[in-house]
């Protein structure tokens, strides 16, 4: 992957649209662009998108709130009690339990926001892509590695615009991290430490034995989707599903695409054709993820960069405090990343938040390096709103909407989000297997332990398919 890989480029449809607009302006016509000029699934810039939301929990509701510049025309959730507040916010939107029925009936839907539990991301996203609907899918992109690869392939075949919900990819700061690393401020990077304070939900537990009744407003069979059948329990819905192997992806899935994103981009990790993953964790069981884990990814030299080890920590584990860390400042942060280079360290994330007013990140260690460093020219595009001021965070959803309407490509489109998600979820393969994993990217298989390939894709329940 090169630096330019992430700079949005105009495609042939965009060039066609621009040519049409130019000719319309010359002829004095109103610039309303017909769909056949833009290509399948693409709306004219003069029209609002018709957006449907699937999964109306806290995250899904926030995603829809960021899309209110458009028409929210349909809402889908298997639990009409937990989603009742969202229904009230969009009283004109049609309501559904089953996304399949919604997609079949609502022919005017242009785009879909998917924010369901991880185990149903892939089937819903695939159904939308096959209908040429633009898709915004929350992270992680899918529940397992195989699903992730299938969505990446589907997106490549489709004209639909895609975006994964790792919003830091739209931020100014991650672009600064990339530019500083590429500028060589800390020299060649041979080690990275990434951590999170998740899980904030139960893990390392066994399946509950009691079987309380299903709430009347919940369609439990639809909630299960492709996952194996089991009785309803509030340990799974509406919150605790993240810790269960059948439904969630643990701390790595929940936060890996968010916390390891800068390392993935800046160090061009998707250029690696093979890499190794190993993990240490608390006790494993067949039902839920361990309470804590430390995972090591070892990448060979790639794209002009030296071999690098990326360390992941969750469940309260953290990397050693760097000796250059200021003694007057506490080494804290719910999520953080430290790049270790030959000449210094680069800190990114929440670990320095609040300690340096006006400095959102990144930060260099030793601090003398931060004071003396001459910033490079920006090589990656930022968002500059109409007001003319640079913003720290572009609304990730708005970037997606503009791309759906013919604007520049999204920063976390599936061709980028897919490999990032695969990397994160391969950590779970090492965590659950308890042995090192040698990964062949192109063959989509574990080289050294073929029996662990079963962890790449779970079988679907009868009646469900991707």
LUMNUBA-895095 format. One record per atom (N, C-alpha, C): residue in one letter; x, y, z. Coordinates in steps of 0.2 Angstrom, whole numbers, plus 5000, padded with zeros to 4 digits. Last residue first. Example, Ala and Ser with C-alpha at 12.3 -4.5 7.8 and 13.67 -1.06 7.14 Angstrom:
% LUMNUBA-895095
S506449895035/S506849955036/S506450005039/A506649725039/A506249785039/A506649845039/
END
This chain:
% LUMNUBA-895095
X487649185016/X487849255014/X487749265006/X486149115024/X486749115019/X486949185018/X485049015032/X485349075032/X485949065028/X484448895034/X484048945031/X484349015030/X485348835048/X484948825042/X484448875040/X486748945052/X486148905054/X485748895048/X488348925046/X487748955047/X487148915049/X489948885053/X489448865049/X488748905051/X491249015054/X490748975057/X490248945052/X492849035049/X492149045047/X491748995050/X494049015055/X494049075050/X493249085048/X494148905063/X493948965066/X493949025061/X494548815054/X493848805056/X493648875060/X495948825053/X495548855048/X494748855050/X496548745063/X496248815065/X495848845060/X497048645056/X496448625060/X496148695062/X498248685051/X497648685046/X497048675050/X499448775056/X498948735060/X498348735056/X500248845046/X500548795051/X500048755055/X499348925038/X499848885035/X500048825040/X497748965037/X498248965042/X498748905039/X497149065022/X497249005026/X497749005031/X497049135010/X496549145015/X496549075019/X498049155000/X497649085001/X497149085006/X498449285003/X498149274997/X497749204997/X498949275017/X498449325015/X498049305009/X499249155028/X499349165021/X498849215018/X499949165044/X499349175040/X499649195033/X500149065057/X500549085052/X500049095046/X499949075074/X499649065068/X500049095063/X500248995090/X500449045085/X500149025078/X498848945100/X499448935097/X499648985092/X497548965105/X498148965110/X498748945107/X496348985098/X496748925097/X497248915102/X495949115103/X495549055104/X495848985103/X496949195099/X496749195106/X496349135107/X497049175085/X497649155089/X497449155097/X495849225081/X496049155080/X496549135084/X495949355085/X495449315089/X495649235087/X496849405076/X497049405083/X496649355087/X496049405065/X496549355065/X496849345072/X495349525067/X495049465068/X495449405069/X496349615063/X496049615069/X495749555071/X496449585049/X497049585054/X496849575061/X495149595044/X495549535044/X496049525049/X495049735045/X494649695049/X494949625050/X496049775035/X496049795042/X495649755047/X495449715024/X496149695026/X496249715034/X494249805024/X494249725024/X494849705027/X494549935023/X494249915029/X494249835029/X494949945009/X495349965014/X495149935021/X493849895002/X494449875000/X495049895005/X492749965009/X492849905010/X493549875008/X493250135014/X492950085010/X493150015011/X493750235022/X493750165025/X493250125021/X493550355015/X494250335017/X494250265020/X492750354999/X492750355006/X493450335009/X493050464985/X492950394988/X493050404995/X492150624981/X492750574982/X492650514986/X490450614975/X491050644978/X491650594978/X489150554972/X489650574967/X490350604969/X488450524983/X488150574978/X488650594973/X489250444990/X488650414987/X488350464982/X490150534995/X490350484990/X489750454987/X489350605004/X489550634999/X489850594993/X489050495013/X488550525010/X488750565003/X490350475018/X490050425015/X489450455010/X490550595025/X491050575020/X490750525015/X489550585034/X489450635029/X489950625023/X490050485043/X489450465039/X489350515033/X491150545048/X491250485044/X490650475040/X491350715050/X490850665051/X490950605046/X493050745053/X492550745048/X492050695050/X493850815067/X493550755064/X492950775059/X494450945066/X494850885068/X494550815066/X494451055052/X494151015058/X494550955060/X494951215046/X495051145047/X494751115053/X493851325040/X494251305045/X494351235045/X492851365030/X493551375029/X494051355034/X491551345030/X491751395034/X492451415033/X491351225023/X491251285019/X491451345023/X492851115028/X492051135027/X492051205024/X493951015023/X493951085024/X493151115023/X494850875027/X494150905026/X494150975027/X496350835019/X495950845024/X495250865022/X497450715010/X496850765010/X496550775017/X499150705013/X498550675013/X497950725013/X500250785014/X500150745008/X499550715007/X500850935020/X500250885020/X500250855014/X502550945024/X501950975020/X501450915020/X503050915041/X503050905034/X502450935031/X503651015055/X503150975052/X503150965044/X505050995064/X504751035058/X504250995054/X505350975081/X505150945074/X504850995070/X505651025093/X506051035088/X505851015081/X504650975102/X504751045101/X505151065095/X504750835100/X504150865099/X504250945098/X506050815106/X505950805098/X505250835096/X505850845119/X506250885115/X506150875108/X505150735123/X504750795122/X505150845118/X505650585114/X505650635120/X505350695118/X504050585108/X504450575114/X505150555111/X502650675101/X503250635100/X503650635107/X500950645097/X501450675101/X502050635101/X499650695084/X500050645088/X500550685093/X498450775095/X498850725093/X499150725086/X497950895100/X497450835099/X497850765098/X498351015108/X498750965105/X498350905105/X497651105117/X497751125110/X498151075105/X498551055131/X498051085128/X498151115121/X499050905136/X499350955131/X498750995128/X498250825143/X498950845146/X499250895142/X497150785136/X497050835142/X497750855145/X497850635131/X497250685130/X497250725137/X498750545129/X499050615131/X498450665131/X497950435126/X498450425132/X498750495134/X497150425116/X496850455122/X497450465127/X498150435101/X497650415105/X497450455111/X499950415100/X499350435096/X498750405100/X501650455100/X501050435104/X500450455100/X503150395094/X502650435092/X502050405096/X504950405099/X504250365099/X503750425097/X506550385091/X506050415096/X505450375096/X507350325082/X507550395085/X507150415090/X506750205078/X507550205079/X507750275083/X505150195086/X505650205080/X506350205083/X503650145091/X504350145093/X504750145087/X502050215093/X502550185088/X503250195091/X500750175103/X501450205104/X501850175098/X499050215107/X499550185102/X500250215103/X497550185117/X498150215115/X498650175110/X496150205127/X496450175121/X497050215119/X496150265140/X495750205138/X495950165132/X497550315149/X497150315143/X496750255141/X499150345157/X498450325157/X498150335150/X500350385166/X500250345160/X499550315160/X500350555172/X500150485173/X500150455166/X501750665173/X501150645169/X500950575170/X503050685177/X502450725180/X501750705177/X503850615169/X503750585176/X503150625179/X503550585152/X503650635157/X503450605164/X504350445145/X503650475147/X503750525153/X505450385142/X505450455140/X504750485142/X505250245145/X505650285149/X505650365148/X503450195144/X504150215140/X504550255145/X502850065153/X502850145152/X503550165149/X502349925144/X502749955149/X502750035147/X500549915139/X501249905138/X501649935143/X499249835148/X499549895145/X500249885144/X497649755152/X498449755151/X498649815147/X496349775153/X496749795158/X497449795157/X495849715141/X495649685148/X496049715154/X497249705129/X496549725132/X496449695139/X498449745117/X498349735124/X497549745126/X499549705104/X498949725106/X498849705113/X500949755095/X500749725101/X500049745102/X501749715080/X501249755083/X500949725089/X503349725074/X502949685078/X502449735081/X504049735057/X503849765063/X503349715067/X505449745045/X504949705049/X504749745055/X505449915037/X505749855040/X505249805043/X504749965020/X504849965028/X505049905031/X504549945007/X505049985009/X505149995016/X503449855007/X503349925004/X503949965007/X504049755021/X503549765016/X503549845013/X504649635031/X504749695028/X504249695022/X503349545041/X503949555038/X504049615034/X502549565057/X502449575049/X503249575047/X501749495070/X502449505067/X502349505059/X500749535083/X500749525076/X501449535073/X500249475098/X500749495094/X500749485087/X499149515111/X499249475105/X499849515102/X498449475127/X498949515123/X499149475117/X496849485135/X497349455131/X497849505129/X495549445147/X496049485144/X496549445140/X494449355148/X494449425151/X494949465149/X494149275132/X494449275138/X494349345141/X492449255125/X493149265125/X493449275131/X491349105128/X491549175128/X492249185127/X491348965125/X490749005124/X490949085123/X492348875128/X492048875121/X491548925120/X493748975136/X493148925136/X492848925129/X495349015143/X494849005137/X494348955139/X496049115155/X495849055153/X495249055147/X496949255147/X496749225153/X496349155150/X498349245134/X497649265137/X497549235144/X499349285121/X499349255128/X498649285131/X499649235104/X499249275109/X499349245116/X500249275087/X500249235093/X499949275099/X500449275070/X500049305076/X500049255081/X501349325055/X501149285061/X500849315067/X500949345038/X501249375044/X501049325049/X501149385020/X501049335025/X501249375032/X501049495013/X500749435010/X500649385015/X500849665017/X501149605019/X500749545016/X500149775014/X500549755009/X500949685010/X499449815025/X499049775020/X499549755014/X500349895032/X500249825034/X499849785029/X500850025032/X500749995026/X500649915027/X501050105042/X501550055041/X501350015036/X499850195042/X500550225042/X501050175040/X498850095043/X498850145037/X499650165037/X499050015054/X498849985048/X499050025042/X499250115064/X499750075062/X499650035056/X497950165064/X498550215062/X499150165060/X497150065068/X497050085062/X497650135060/X497050005081/X497649985076/X497550015070/X495850055086/X496450075089/X497150055085/X494850015077/X494850085079/X495550105082/X494949875075/X494949915069/X494949995071/X494849835089/X495449835085/X495549875079/X493649845096/X494149905096/X494749895091/X492949735094/X492549795095/X493049855094/X493849635092/X493349655086/X493049715088/X494549635104/X494849645098/X494449665092/X493549605113/X493849675113/X494249685107/X492349505104/X492749525110/X493049595109/X491449485094/X492149475092/X492549495098/X489749405096/X490249465096/X490949445094/X489149275094/X488849335092/X489349395091/X489849165098/X489349155093/X489049225090/X490649215109/X490949195103/X490449185097/X490249355118/X490049285117/X490349275110/X490349495121/X490849445124/X490749375122/X489349555115/X490049565112/X490549515115/X488149545121/X488249495115/X489049505113/X487549625131/X488149575133/X488449535127/X486449705127/X487149725128/X487649675128/X485049655127/X485349705122/X486049715122/X485649495125/X485349555122/X485049595127/X486349405133/X486549415126/X486249475123/X485849395145/X486549405145/X486849415138/X484449375144/X484749445144/X485449455144/X484149245132/X484449265139/X484649335139/X483449115122/X483549185124/X483749195131/X484248965118/X483749005121/X483949075122/X484948955101/X485048945109/X484448985112/X485648905085/X485048925090/X485248905097/X487048995079/X486748935081/X486148945086/X486749135067/X487149105073/X486749035075/X486049205058/X486449145055/X486749105061/X484849255069/X485149265062/X485449195060/X484449305082/X485049245081/X485249245074/X483449395079/X484049415082/X484649365081/X482549305073/X482849355069/X483449385072/X482149235085/X482449205079/X482849245074/X481649345093/X482249315095/X482549275089/X480949485092/X480949425088/X481649395089/X480249575106/X480849545102/X480749485098/X479149605113/X479349655107/X479949625103/X479149515124/X478649515118/X478749555112/X480649425128/X480249485128/X479749495123/X480549255132/X480749305127/X480349365128/X480849205149/X480449205143/X480749265138/X482449125153/X481849165155/X481449175148/X483148995157/X482849015151/X482249055152/X484848955164/X484148975165/X483848995158/X486148945162/X485748885161/X485048895162/X487349045152/X486849035157/X486448975156/X489048985148/X488348995145/X487848995151/X490349065157/X490049005154/X489249025152/X491649195154/X491049165157/X490749105153/X492449285148/X492749225152/X492249195156/X491549435150/X491949385146/X492249335151/X490449575151/X490649505154/X491049465148/X491149735146/X490549685146/X490849615149/X492149805142/X491749835147/X491149795148/X493749735137/X493049735137/X492749765143/X494349905135/X493849845134/X494149785135/X495449985135/X495149965142/X494549915141/X496749945124/X496149975125/X495949945132/X498249975114/X497849945119/X497249985120/X499749945105/X499049965105/X498649935111/X501449975100/X500949955106/X500349985105/X502649925088/X502049965090/X501649935095/X504249925081/X503749905086/X503249955087/X505049985071/X505049915072/X504649885077/X505150115060/X504750085066/X504850015066/X506550225056/X506150165055/X505850135061/X506250385064/X506650335060/X506150275059/X505350485068/X505650435073/X506050385070/X505250555056/X505350585062/X505650545068/X504950515043/X505550485046/X505650515053/X503850535035/X504350595035/X504950565039/X503050435039/X503350435032/X503850485031/X502650485051/X503050425051/X503350415044/X501950605047/X502550605052/X502950545051/X500950555040/X501450595037/X502050605041/X500250475049/X500550445043/X501050485040/X499850575059/X500250515061/X500650485054/X499050655050/X499650675053/X500150625055/X497950565049/X498350585043/X499050615045/X497450565061/X497750495059/X498150515052/X497050695063/X497550665067/X497950605064/X495850715055/X496550745053/X497150715057/X494850575052/X495150625056/X495750655053/X494250465046/X494150525043/X494450585047/X494650365054/X494950365047/X494750425044/X493950365065/X494550395066/X494850405059/X492750285063/X492750355062/X493450395062/X492350145057/X492950165061/X493150245060/X491250085049/X491150145054/X491750155059/X491650075032/X491550045038/X491650105044/X490750105017/X491150135022/X491050095028/X490450104999/X490450075005/X490950115010/X489350124985/X489850154989/X489850124996/X489150014972/X488950044978/X489550074982/X489449934961/X489550004960/X489350044967/X490349774965/X489749824965/X489949894964/X491449704966/X491049694960/X490449744960/X491949754978/X492349764972/X491949754966/X490949704987/X491049774986/X491449794980/X491249564986/X490649594984/X490649664983/X492549564992/X492449544985/X491849574983/X492249605005/X492749645001/X492649634994/X491449505009/X491149575008/X491549615004/X492349395010/X491749395005/X491449465004/X493149435020/X493449435013/X492849435008/X492249435031/X492649495029/X492849495022/X491949295031/X491449345030/X491749415027/X493249245035/X492949225029/X492449275027/X493449305048/X493849325043/X493549305036/X491849355056/X492449315055/X492849335049/X490949465057/X491049425063/X491649375062/X491349625049/X491049555049/X491249515056/X491949745052/X491549735046/X491149675046/X491749785069/X492149765064/X491649745058/X491049945063/X491549895064/X491449845070/X489549965053/X489949975059/X490549925059/X489350015036/X489349955041/X489749965047/X488450085024/X488850105030/X488850055035/X488250055007/X488250035013/X488750065018/X487150074993/X487650094996/X487650075004/X486449934984/X486349994989/X486950014992/X486349834975/X486749894973/X486549954978/X485949714980/X485449754977/X485749824975/X487149664986/X486849634980/X486249664976/X487249754997/X487649764991/X487449724985/X486249705005/X486149775002/X486649774996/X486749575008/X486049585005/X485949655002/X487949605014/X487949575008/X487249585004/X487449665026/X487849705021/X487849675014/X486749555032/X486449615030/X486749655025/X487849465033/X487249445029/X486849505027/X488749535041/X488949515035/X488349495031/X488149575054/X488449625049/X488449595042/X487849475063/X487349485057/X487549545053/X488749475073/X488649415069/X488149415064/X488849605079/X489349585074/X489149525070/X487249685080/X487749645083/X488249615077/X487049825068/X486749765072/X487349735076/X487049925059/X487349935066/X487049885070/X487149995043/X487049925047/X487449935054/X486250095033/X486650095038/X486550035042/X486050105015/X485850065021/X486450075026/X485250185001/X485850175005/X485650145012/X484150194994/X484750204990/X485350184994/X482450134992/X483050144997/X483750144992/X481450114984/X481750174984/X482350184988/X480849984987/X481249994981/X481650064981/X480549905000/X480649974999/X481149984993/X480349764999/X479849804998/X479949874997/X481649705001/X481249674995/X480649724994/X482149765012/X482449775006/X482049755000/X481149715022/X481249785020/X481549805014/X481449585022/X480749605019/X480849685018/X482749585027/X482549555020/X481949575017/X482549635040/X482949675035/X482749645028/X481249625050/X481649585045/X481949625040/X480449725056/X480849675060/X481349645056/X480149895051/X480249825050/X480549785055/X479350045047/X479650005052/X479649935050/X479550195038/X479250135038/X479650085043/X479650365044/X480050305041/X479650245043/X479050465051/X478850455044/X479150385041/X479650475063/X478950455063/X478750435056/X480950475070/X480850475062/X480150445061/X480950465083/X481350515080/X481250525073/X480250345086/X479950415087/X480250475084/X481250255083/X480650255079/X480250325080/X482050285094/X482350295087/X481750295082/X481350235104/X481550305104/X481750325097/X481150095101/X480650135101/X480750215101/X482149995102/X482150045097/X481650095096/X481749915112/X482349955113/X482450005108/X480549865106/X480549905113/X481149945113/X480749805095/X480449865094/X480349905101/X482049715089/X481749725096/X481449795095/X482549705077/X482249645079/X481849655086/X482349845065/X482649815071/X482249755074/X482349965054/X482349895055/X482649875061/X481650095044/X482050075050/X481850005052/X481650215031/X481450145033/X481950135039/X482050345027/X481450315025/X481250255028/X482750485030/X482750425033/X482050395032/X483550585018/X482950565020/X482950495023/X484950685025/X484650645020/X483950625022/X485450745036/X485450795030/X485050755024/X485550645045/X484950685045/X484850735039/X486650565048/X486350565041/X485750605040/X486850575061/X487350605057/X487150605050/X485850495066/X485850565068/X486350605063/X486350365062/X485750395058/X485750475060/X487350345071/X487450345064/X486950385060/X486550345083/X487050405082/X487250405075/X485850225081/X485550295082/X485950355081/X486950135081/X486550145075/X486150205075/X487350145095/X487850165089/X487450175083/X486250115102/X486550175103/X486950195097/X485150025090/X485450035097/X485750105097/X484549975078/X484450045081/X484650055088/X484749905064/X485049905070/X485049975073/X484749985049/X484649915052/X485049915058/X484050115040/X484450095046/X484250035048/X484050195024/X483750145029/X484250125034/X483850345015/X484250295019/X483850255023/X483950415000/X483450385004/X483850335008/X484850574998/X484850494998/X484250475002/X484250714988/X484450684994/X484450604994/X485050784973/X484450744977/X484750714983/X486050834967/X485550884968/X484950844972/X486950734964/X487150784970/X486550824972/X486050584961/X486250654958/X486450694964/X486550424966/X486150484966/X486450544964/X486950264960/X487150324962/X486650384961/X486550134956/X486550154963/X486850214965/X487450144941/X486950104945/X487050124952/X487750304934/X487950234935/X487450204940/X487550434930/X488050424936/X488150354937/X486750424919/X487350454918/X487850444924/X485550364925/X485950324920/X486650364918/X485050464933/X485350404936/X485850374931/X485350634928/X484950574928/X485350514930/X485550784937/X485950724934/X485550664934/X485150934935/X484850884938/X485150824934/X485551084932/X485951024933/X485650974937/X484551154919/X484651144927/X485051084928/X485451234906/X484951194908/X485051184916/X486351304898/X485951344902/X485351304905/X487451244892/X486751244888/X486251284892/X488451254901/X488551284895/X487851294891/X487851164911/X487951234913/X488051274906/X487851044904/X487251074907/X487351144908/X489251024903/X488851034897/X488151064899/X489651004916/X489851064912/X489451074906/X488850894920/X488750964923/X489051014919/X489450794912/X488750814911/X488650884914/X490750794917/X490650814910/X489950834909/X490450754930/X490750814929/X490650844922/X490050624927/X489550664930/X489850744929/X491150564922/X490550574918/X490150624920/X491950564933/X492150604927/X491550614923/X491250474941/X491350544943/X491550594937/X491450364934/X490750384935/X490750464937/X492850344934/X492550354928/X491850384929/X493350424950/X493350364945/X492950394939/X494550524958/X493950524954/X493950464950/X495250464974/X495350484967/X494650484963/X495850494990/X495250484986/X495350504978/X497250424996/X497050484993/X496450474988/X497750294999/X497150325003/X496950395001/X498750274990/X498150224991/X497550254994/X499750364993/X499250384988/X498650334988/X500650285000/X500250345004/X499650364999/X500350114996/X500750174996/X500350234999/X500449945000/X500050005000/X500450065000/
END
